[in-house]
Amino acid sequence: MFVYWIYDAAIFGVLHPVSEVLVNASLLFNLISAFITGFVWTSWTIGVLILLYLLFPLIHRYIRNLPAALTLLVASILMARGWSFFVINYGELTGYLTPDQMNYVWNFGFLQNLPMFVYGVVTYRLISDYFIKMNQKARHMAIFSVHYVIFISLCRLTYRTFAEHPLGNENLSGYLFFPAYIRLGIEAF
């Protein structure tokens, strides 16, 4: 981080304040809108992973079956939708965000991306509680069908529409190829 602090000052003429350096050093910068992406390149990913690692013991302790995982998924989708609504409609109006921060906070906000993590929890519960008991052919078909429906629904609920998503049609191709990815993943299962 020190290297990037010097690099930004020398190359870009940006001197990050001590508060930003401390927030980045804590790896909790994704919780503060002004520093949401961090100043070290790819630090957003590391920051999100740290938050997930902090949450995981709670999730592991209390989400012990599929109904609990699905409840958490619905709750995380509602939180993501609420966060999106706040950011889009009131973020700049309330002074919480500057116009430059709107897209960053909407795209990179932890709550906006939490449903994708919880989707993995649902996947784990499905496999460990139900799919493991099926024969291989039925298991492959069930995994493919359930994952496809949940993933597309999750994408549609989390993001407004494909066309309005910041990555637009680039993401659409990823969603369309999702069945192939799932098929490759379950071949080993």
SVG drawing of the C-alpha trace seen along z (x, -y; Angstrom):
<svg xmlns="http://www.w3.org/2000/svg" viewBox="-37 -17 44 60">
<polyline fill="none" stroke="black" stroke-width="0.4" points="0.0,0.0 2.9,-2.3 4.2,-1.8 0.9,-2.8 0.7,-5.8 4.0,-7.0 3.2,-6.0 -0.1,-8.0 1.7,-11.0 4.6,-10.9 2.8,-9.9 -0.7,-11.3 -0.1,-14.1 -2.6,-12.6 -1.7,-12.6 -4.1,-10.4 -5.0,-11.8 -4.1,-9.9 -7.8,-9.0 -8.0,-7.3 -4.7,-5.4 -6.0,-4.2 -9.4,-3.1 -7.5,-1.2 -5.1,0.4 -8.1,1.7 -9.5,3.3 -13.0,2.0 -13.0,-0.8 -15.9,0.8 -18.1,-0.4 -17.3,-4.1 -18.6,-5.6 -15.7,-8.1 -13.2,-5.3 -15.3,-2.4 -12.8,-1.1 -9.7,-1.7 -6.6,-3.4 -4.6,-0.2 -5.6,1.4 -7.8,4.5 -8.2,3.6 -12.0,3.6 -11.9,7.4 -9.7,7.8 -12.0,5.5 -15.1,7.4 -13.4,10.7 -12.4,9.4 -16.0,8.3 -17.3,11.8 -14.7,13.5 -15.9,11.3 -19.5,12.3 -18.9,16.0 -18.8,17.3 -22.2,15.8 -23.6,17.2 -22.1,20.6 -23.5,20.6 -27.1,19.6 -27.7,20.7 -27.8,24.5 -30.4,25.6 -31.9,24.6 -34.9,22.7 -32.6,20.5 -30.3,20.0 -33.2,19.0 -34.4,16.6 -31.0,15.0 -31.0,14.8 -34.3,13.0 -33.1,10.7 -29.9,9.9 -31.8,9.2 -34.1,6.9 -31.1,5.1 -29.5,4.8 -32.6,3.4 -33.1,1.0 -29.4,-0.1 -29.8,-0.6 -33.0,-2.6 -31.3,-4.8 -28.1,-5.3 -30.0,-6.1 -32.8,-8.2 -31.3,-9.8 -27.5,-9.4 -26.7,-12.7 -29.8,-14.5 -29.0,-13.9 -25.3,-14.8 -24.2,-11.3 -22.6,-10.9 -21.1,-13.3 -22.0,-12.9 -18.6,-11.3 -19.3,-8.6 -22.7,-7.5 -21.6,-4.8 -18.8,-3.6 -21.0,-3.2 -23.8,-1.6 -21.5,0.9 -19.1,1.6 -21.2,1.3 -21.0,4.3 -24.8,4.6 -25.2,4.5 -23.0,7.5 -24.0,9.5 -26.7,11.6 -24.0,13.2 -22.2,14.4 -25.4,15.6 -26.2,17.4 -23.1,19.5 -24.5,20.3 -27.7,21.5 -25.7,23.6 -23.8,25.2 -27.0,26.0 -28.6,27.5 -25.7,29.7 -25.0,30.9 -28.7,31.3 -30.4,32.6 -28.4,33.2 -25.9,35.5 -28.7,38.0 -29.7,38.3 -28.3,40.5 -25.8,38.8 -28.1,38.0 -30.9,36.6 -28.3,34.6 -26.8,33.0 -30.3,32.1 -31.4,30.7 -28.3,28.7 -28.4,27.2 -32.1,26.4 -32.1,24.9 -29.0,22.9 -30.1,21.5 -33.4,20.3 -31.9,18.9 -29.0,17.2 -31.1,15.5 -33.7,14.5 -31.0,13.1 -29.4,11.2 -32.7,9.7 -33.6,8.8 -30.2,7.4 -29.7,5.3 -32.5,3.2 -32.3,4.7 -29.6,6.0 -29.8,2.9 -29.5,0.5 -26.7,2.4 -23.4,0.4 -21.8,3.2 -24.9,3.7 -24.6,6.3 -21.2,7.5 -22.9,9.0 -25.7,10.4 -23.4,12.7 -22.1,14.0 -25.6,14.7 -26.4,16.5 -23.3,18.7 -24.1,19.5 -25.6,22.9 -22.4,24.0 -20.4,22.9 -22.7,24.9 -22.4,27.9 -18.6,27.8 -18.8,27.4 -21.1,30.3 -19.1,32.7 -16.7,33.2 -19.5,33.6"/>
</svg>
